[in-house]
């Protein structure tokens, strides 16, 4: 899902929700409260004339929920998000 905020702010902003259903299932089976942090988002906005891609790292978000057994899942999701962002930045 994509959200666009053009016209509401002085600069352009788009936020994309990204999800890997299989990974989300693993996470939610452990702790449903993590649903408050899902799906992951990638934001694209302009700042001082430059385009910025930004996200909150899944490993950082997961640390707030104290479920160390999901560290591997969070790292896998984070690696995928970083790959998506690198590919977007290079095109």
N, C-alpha and C positions, 0 to 999 in steps of 0.2 A: 504494500500500500504506500502511496506517496502523498505527502501533504505539501502544499505550496502556500507560501506566505507573501507572495509578491503583492505590493500595494498596501500591505498592513504595516510594513517596516520601511525604514529608509534604505535598506539594502535587500538583496535577494536572498531567500532562504528556501531550501527544499529539504524535507526530512523523509527518508525512506525506511520503512519497517522491513526487516529481513528476518527470516525464520527458517530453521532446519527442523521440521516436524519430529524427526526421529530423536534429535538431541533434546528438543523441548520435552518430549515424552519422558526421557530419562530423568531430566531435571524435576519435572512435576511429580513423578512417581516418588521422589525423595522428599519433596517439600512444596506443597501447593502455594505457599506464601510467596515463592519466587515468581509466581505468575505476575506479580506487580512490576517486575522488571522486564517482562517479555511483551512483545518481541523486541529484539535488538534494533537499534536505529543507527542509521548513517545520515548525518546532516551535511549538506553542501550549502555554503554561504559565501558571501563576499565580505572581505574585511580589508580596508585600506587598499582597495584596488586589486586584491588577490583573491583567488578562489580557494576556499578552505574545505577540506573533507575532515569530519570529526565524528567520533563515536565514544561511548563509554565502554571501556574494556570489560568483557564478560568476566574475566578473572577478578577484576576489582569489584564489580557488582556482586559476584557470588561470595566474596569474602564477607560481605555485610550479613549474610545469612547463616554463617557458621556451619557449612556442610562440606568439609574438606574432601569427602569421598567423591564430590563432583568436580574436583580440580581438573581432571583430565578432560571431561566434557567441556568445561569452560575454556580450556586452552585450545581444544580443537575448534570450537566455535570462533574464538578470537582469531585463530590463524586463518580461518575462512574469511572473516570480515576484513582482516588486513589485506588478504589477497584481492578481494573485491575492490577495496579502496585503492590499492596500487594499480590494478588494471584500469580503474576509472581515471586515475591521475595521469596515466600514460597515454590515454586516448584523446 
